[in-house]
Amino acid sequence: MTDLNGRNAEILKKKKLWLLDMDGTIYNENEIFEGTLDFLQQIRDNGGRYIFITNNSSKSVTDYVQKVTGMGIQAGFEDFYTSSQATAMYIRENYPGQTVYCMGTRSLVTELRESGLSVVTEPDESASVVLIGFDTENTSEKIRNTCIMLGRDVVYLATNPDLVCPVSFGFIPDCGSMSIMLKNATGKEPFFIGKPQPIMVDCVLKNTGCSAGEAVIVGDRLYTDIATGKNAGVDAICVLSGEATLKDIEDGDIKPDFLFRDVKEIWQKLR
């Protein structure tokens, strides 16, 4: 078994835990990629398990379960770990009892509240933490309110640094681009919780009892997915079905351990 670069990838057949990005890796918006279902079945046939780790905070885990099962993917609540979950955990551990102002989707706000956090969506003097997510429901009023909050002495966090999110016609601005917009207005930059921080991978390894050597991460972005693998000490596969291109890999400093065209090719090689 070799990858696109001719590197020996036999080690992948022994991996027990597959940490899978979603947008640009197993599907594009609402279209599942060819070979995804076969790939996931092959992981199970090899005695492994897959968990979806996504930086996309626009949907709750409940939303994601509904979306992927509608695509024919076998997955439950326990098969996901999102930047929203990691963010909620980070805030509970580092800023317990503090009120959070959130610029995000209704799903993100609901999920944060259900995790036990006090969350507001309008300017509020009691809020000491400002959080932004990938807000697909954004408005000029939300942006204005967030700028008001960032004018105060607050902790500033963001769910993920992704600049774009792949969609059917190309890309749309993601949370990272929204943070650049807000920096231009306020001069402030957030601390990003999701990939490439190792927080999400570390939590999944702990929850599953798997070692870093037994796991592999698959994704389409060098600066999030692949960098996360490096930061967490986990082998990383880059697929060319999303954001990263061969030129990006050749010219960039972040190099994947393995390279495949898409998950269909991984499935074919795993067989």
ZIMOUR-V828177 format. One record per backbone hydrogen bond with DSSP energy under -0.5 kcal/mol. CO is the residue of the C=O (numbers start at 1). NH is the residue of the N-H. Records with the same first field share a line. If there is no record, write none. Layout:
CO: NH + NH
//
This chain:
1: 9
3: 6
7: 3
9: 12
10: 13
11: 14
12: 15
16: 49
17: 19 + 216
18: 20 + 51
19: 21 + 218
20: 53
22: 25 + 26 + 27
25: 263
26: 33
27: 24
28: 30 + 31
30: 32
31: 28
33: 36
35: 39
36: 40
37: 41
38: 42
39: 43
40: 44
41: 45
42: 46
43: 48
44: 47
49: 18
51: 20 + 53
52: 54 + 81
54: 83
55: 57
60: 64
61: 65
62: 66
63: 67
64: 68
65: 69
66: 70
67: 71
68: 71 + 73
69: 72
73: 75
76: 79
77: 80
79: 52
81: 54
82: 86
83: 87
84: 88
85: 89
86: 90
87: 91
88: 92
89: 93
90: 94
91: 95
95: 98
98: 118
99: 128 + 129
100: 102 + 120
101: 131
102: 104
103: 133
105: 109
106: 110
107: 111
108: 112
109: 113
110: 114
111: 115
112: 117
113: 116
117: 119
118: 100
120: 102
124: 127
126: 99
128: 155
129: 101
130: 157
131: 103
132: 159
133: 135
134: 136
135: 138
139: 143
140: 144
141: 145
142: 146
143: 147
144: 148
145: 149
146: 150
147: 151
148: 151
149: 152
152: 154
155: 130 + 157
156: 191
157: 132
158: 193
159: 194
162: 176 + 177
163: 174
165: 172
167: 170
170: 167
172: 165
174: 177 + 178
175: 179
176: 180
177: 181
178: 182
179: 183
180: 184
181: 185
182: 186
183: 187
190: 192
191: 158
194: 197
195: 161
197: 200
198: 202
199: 203
200: 204
201: 205
202: 206
203: 207
204: 208
205: 209 + 210
211: 214
212: 215
214: 16 + 17
215: 235
216: 19
217: 237
218: 21
219: 239
220: 244
221: 226
222: 227
224: 228
225: 229
226: 230
227: 231
228: 232
229: 233 + 234
230: 233
235: 217
236: 257 + 258
237: 219
238: 260
239: 242
245: 249
246: 250
247: 251
248: 252
253: 255
258: 238
259: 4
260: 240
261: 240
262: 266
263: 267
264: 268
265: 269
266: 270
267: 271
//
